[in-house]
Amino acid sequence: MTDRPHVVMMVANDISNDSRVLKEAAAIAETGLRVTLLGVSRDGRLSMDSLDGRAVMARLPGIFTLRDSRSRRRARRRSRRLLGAYLPKDQTARRAAITVRRAELRLRIRRRWARRLRGRFLQIAFLGMRARHALTGLESRAFTTGWRLWDGLVARVPWRAKWPSVVPEAYDYELIFKAVIDELAPDVVHAHDMHVIGVAVRAAARAKLAGRTMKVVYDAHEYVPGIARYGARTPRFIAAWANHERDYIRAVDRVVTVSPAIAERLQVEHKLADRPEVVLNTPDLPDSITVEDDIRSRIGLPADVPLLVYSGGITIVRGIETAIRALPSLPGVHLAIVAVPTPHQPAVGVLRKLAIEVGVADRVHYLHPVGPREVTGFLATADAGIIPMLRAPNHEMAMPNKLFEYSLGGLPVLVSDMASLKEFVGRHGIGEAFEAGNSTDFAAKAKLLLSRTETYRERLADPAYRREVAWSGQAGKLRSLYGELLGTDLTVAEKPWRRQLLIGPVNAGGQAWQLARALERHEPSISAQSLQLDADDHDRPADITVLRSEHRPRTAWQIGLADHLQREVTHVLIEAGRSLLGEGLAMSSGQDLPLLDRAGIKHALLLPGPEDRPSPEELREILAGYDGPRFVSDPGVLAQVDDLEWLPLVVDLENPASVRPVMQRPVPVVATTRSGDEPVPAVVDAALTGLAERGVIEYLQVSPRDGSAAWMREVDIVVDDLFLGSYGTLACQAMAAGRVVVGQVPKDVRERLPAELPIVQASPDDLAAIIEQLAGDRTLARLTAADGPRYVRELHDGRRSVEVLLPFLA
């Protein structure tokens, strides 16, 4: 759908909270390149979203077959026992049976010696059962302890950590992303973090075999061998991912990373020809740091109360416990913890308990995060931001995003003495550094910082500092790198704007096509397109026709359409509540709304004509929760549902009405249509067959696919579907052709129409009588037929429909 260079960015999460990925995608998309973000969905279902109308975000179903298989194999090995797993499944029943039988011995066995012998047997069985229970329990405890010691030992040994066996999810990501990347065939694939570097390199290799060039950019978010160790991040786990990175990093075209220290380490350790490009994790310069929702108002804290803030992920290595332990030495100082992704997580529960233990629970506040663009303003009313991370090789080189979120919001920073952080803060004079993990030193440096906040704020306000660390400068570096890769100059380009309406995806009866053409005829400033998705053939004209065989189940096609929507379309009419993006997304407009809303695309709902009227249950489901404009082409629905606006059907009037005079033949020709393979309703067929046998009419059955305009111009009377309770495209076409139309349109529907409807009223019961009356009273029939073209020109030639849509399209 586009010939612009295409960049695919990949990350092993759901993208939503990864500010670096989002910012880099936006920076590249702003140059006019096509950008697609691929992530992994949390719920195992395909979903799509838009990055402010610039890039498509597709979250692919995350099925970790290899990782889960490894976990099951490990669990099976660790559950094996020499004597069987614990006890037989019938152990409880066996014990109960022995107890009952011993109780009944006296009643059931009369001879004393037999009773005693049987009792001895039961006693031995009972003792044997207890002994087996004790032995299997002892064995189980021994095996469990042994495996625990073994696993703990292996986890601490980084050597020979082969990543295919230690972290098989690296190949799971291949299964998740491979097919979509191959179908998208991008010019550049950008792998964010070590999890997907192998996926990107292998995709480029396949492209080369296919005769295409695919560049690879690797974005090292951190120094992998130095990742902090905690929980599942064991030395062996970290070593496996480091080995995975090492296997592929020399095969990529360019490397990007987050700090000068990491760039230097990567070049030395991997013998890279070029030094990795450093793109800092910085926010953009805020237009204003005044927002309605700020951190003080959220927690209800007066402006004169000292407030420290931490914003980010909550793990043990972030060192937040150090800050909480320091609070007793900082009387009156409050600490706000903005917990990503939520304060309702076990790690926050640990912090709450600690705050209670040290007696500062009333001075520690836990808050939900805000959107990436709102962070700086939200935090700005605090007095200082803290980064108390604990000692770890990766932390020594880190330049976290929160450092710049704090400083661009005017907050002095209190950081632990990690090498890169301490050097940066000291060089710019924007805060203080304390000894990592030392709560006493934290308290001392916090007192110093809070006593000199104005001095730090003056340095933070220096235009030179703000230009250096703002994202606009970092984005320029990234755009220069991409320009070199693609051999072109990339500059920020304004997105062109022109009203473009897309109508789809049903195109029932060709109505989306007809409405699009009417808009272009009567309102040339608006461009309109029709879309029909999952069509079985090309029997109806449409601007975009996607056959069922062409895209199922191609996620890449859906991504392409999503990109077309956000790039080219300003307004969408969603037909029948169906998803524009098709299979893999629930067939409901609710699946499209996040993408449309994020892309700034106005949308409205269009319920179809009566031939395709949804059932009452389907109608309720379509309308539930949708609060945008709602149009309906079926006037019969207006009496059933409030807050609907009638959008008249549009018929093509370029084909002239028949030159054959109506009702001039001795025996009039009466036609009715079959619905696809369905026969004409029996009661209608019987009535018309009876008239034909008597010679009153000539009876003709046609299919709507038999060239509707041709056969309509040759008949005299068209019998519409008598069970619709309304009128649709067929009746409009017949009226436009100057034919007599017979149908069943109730009085309450007719009263809602702005002009008198020239359709002869009939029901299945009196159809024969009505047709016979028309055959006998030719004058009445001709007058009725003559009103048809006038009615259609007034309401159904597209002008009225355009008038109805213009407020929505304004």
SULUR-V738184 format. One record per helix or strand of 2 or more residues. SS is the DSSP state (H for helix, E for strand). FROM is the first residue (numbers start at 1). LEN is the number of residues. Records with the same first field share a line. If there is no record, write none. Layout:
SS: FROM-LEN / FROM-LEN
//
This chain:
E: 6-5 / 34-7 / 47-5 / 55-6 / 188-5 / 215-6 / 254-4 / 277-2 / 307-7 / 334-7 / 364-5 / 384-4 / 412-5 / 431-4 / 500-5 / 527-9 / 544-4 / 571-5 / 602-6 / 629-4 / 645-2 / 669-7 / 698-6 / 717-3 / 740-4 / 760-2
H: 19-11 / 65-15 / 91-18 / 112-44 / 163-4 / 169-16 / 194-16 / 224-3 / 235-17 / 260-11 / 295-5 / 316-3 / 320-10 / 346-12 / 361-3 / 372-8 / 393-5 / 401-8 / 419-10 / 439-13 / 453-8 / 463-7 / 471-16 / 508-15 / 548-4 / 555-14 / 590-9 / 610-3 / 616-8 / 635-3 / 682-12 / 708-5 / 729-8 / 747-6 / 767-10 / 778-18 / 799-11
//
